[in-house]
Amino acid sequence: MHVTRKGQVTIPQKVRESMGIIPAETEVDFLQDEQGRWYLSKTEPGKEKVSRFRTAYQSAKLIMSTDEIMALTRD
């Protein structure tokens, strides 16, 4: 398969049909096994993806008030 300058590849029609991938509707992930091989996987419907930024945001603990933080930025 050819990789474009943007890092894109075209999933062949036979593969899309076999996996039930519908263009502009289906999301896919790339998964890596223990041997380092990469696989294309169709994302499960209804399974919300959580970004690493949202995970970090949700795990953060606020130890200062907003006023204290603003005071630090003004100094």
Phi, psi and omega in degrees: 000143178272137176255128180286172178298335178275002180081020183261149173230156176263126176282122182303148183304317180300320180292315179302314180295317181297322182270353182073031180275123180253119181306138179070002179236325186264139174255147179232158176235159171252125181244147180242134179270181183297334180273001179089005179280143181259144180227147174270130181228132176286130180290138180293133179298140178081352179274110184284132176277136178247121181286159179296332179288319178294320178299315179295318180299316183290335182268353182288147178242129181277119180250353177232152176283165178300320179297320178295319178295316179297322178298321178294324181285340181273341182287000000 
